[in-house]
Amino acid sequence: MADLHERIPKEMFQGMIRPMIRALSTRMVIIRLNESARCAIPRQTKLPDLMPKLEALCYEQKRAKVGEELERLWELYFESRMQDEDGTFSKLSDELNEMLEEDQVPADEDKRKEVRKTIQKIVAYLEESEFGPEEIEAVFRFKAFPDVLALYLEDFGKAATA
């Protein structure tokens, strides 16, 4: 998987990370980053001051460990937000992964259509789970292989409306 700074454009970073930090608590995020990514962020740092620091660590200093820890934290946030008791998201995700050829979207047009249909099912399920468009895009940016993300963006992302 590509680094966080490669999958999430800098201008989208704060909008995708801020809700996660709010939900998990700024203090907990700082403690985890200080421990696993060897940051020296004071624990009393408030969210508005933390966001530019995280952005600088990810995009200017390109500290991979910061991105990795933010991804782990985002996964925790997603799981708590998702509450996928019946396993529907996991089943759809597995279905999508089975269609891929070595983490790539197949070149065959019929197979690509099937991948697109499964992406549509995932988007519909996330919408039913009360995820907004930005949150759904965050799910694909954090969890999807680069080829799948590109296909999603063609059909649903900001790239589709640009």
N, C-alpha and C positions, 0 to 999 in steps of 0.2 A: 504494500500500500504506500501511496505517496505521503510525504510529510504533510502535517496540518496546514502549513503555510502555502502548500501547493494545491490543496483541495478546497480551501476556503479563502476566497479573495479578501484582501485586507479590509476593504470597505464593508464586508459582511461579517467580519469577525465579532465585533462587539454585539451585534444583534443576535448572533447565534450562541455566543458564550454567556452573555449577561443573564438570560433566564435560568441557565443551569446553575450559575453561581448563586443567584438569588434563592433558588430552590434548595440547594445543598448547604448554603451559608458561606459567606465570604471567609470567615475564620477557618472553617474546615478546609476550604479550597487552598488557602494560604498555607496551612499546616502541611497538607499533602504535597504541595509544590515545593515547599522548603525541604521536606524530607526526601522525596524521590527525585526531584530535579535539581537539588542543591542550590535553591534560590535563597536569597536573604531578604525576603519581604517581611517587614514588620507585621506581627499578628493583628495589630490594631488598625491596619490600613483599611480604609473604607472603600466600598465598591467603586465609586466614581474615580478614586485615585488608583485603584488596582487595575482597571481596564486598560489604561494607556501603558502601564508597566508590562502587562501580559502581551499586549500588542507588540511592544518593542522587543520583548524576549522572543516572540515567535517570528516576527517579520524582519526585524533589523538585525538582531543577534543570531537569529535562526537556531535557537537552543532546542534541539530535537527532544530532549528529555522533558521540557516544558510542554511541548505539543503532545508527547506521548501520555503524560499525566493528565492533561486536559481531555484527551480522548478517553482515558479510563474513567475520569469523573463524568464525562458526558454520557458514557455508557451506563453508569449508575443512575444518572438523572433520567435517561431514556427508559430504563427498566422500571423505575418507580413511577414514571409518568404513563407508561404504556399499560401496565397492569394486564398483561396478555395471559390471563388465566387459562383460556381454552387453547392457547398455543397457535392461534390463527396467524399472527405475524411470523412466528418461527416457521410454520408450514409454508407460508407464501415465500419466505426468504429461501428456504430449502428448495422449493420448486424452482425458483429463479436460478439458484446456483447450479442445479442439475442441468439446466438448459445451456449454461455457459461452456465454452470450450477453453479449458485452462485459464479461467478467470476473464475470458474475453467474450464479447457478444459475437455469436456466430455470423459469418459472412453471408450465409445462405439467407435469402430474403424471407422465405417462409418461416425459418427458425427465428429470425429477427422479429417478425410479427408476433410470434408466440412470446418472445421475451417482452415485447412492448405490452402485450395483453397482461402479462404477469405484473409488470411495473404498474399498469393501470389498476389492477386488483389491490396492490400494496397501497397505492395512493388512496384509493377508495376506502380501504380499511383504516388507514391513518385519519382520514377525514371523519369517518364514523367514530373514531376514538377521540374526536375533538382536537385534532392537530390542525393548526392553521397552515397556510401555504409556506410561510417562512420556516416553520417547524418541520414540515415535510421535506423541504429542500435540505434542511440541516440533517435529517435522518439519512438522506441519500449521500450527502457530502461526507458524513462521518462513517457510514456503514457500507456503502457500495464500492465495488471495484471501479476503477477509472472509466472503463468502457460502459458500464451500466450507468454511472453518473452522467456521462456524456449523452447517452440515449435518453435518460430521464430529462436532462436539461433541454434537449431538442423538443420534447413533447410538453413538458410542464414547467420548466425552470424559467428564470429571468431571461435566459438566452432565447427562449421561445417567443417572448414578448418584445424583445429588443429589435 
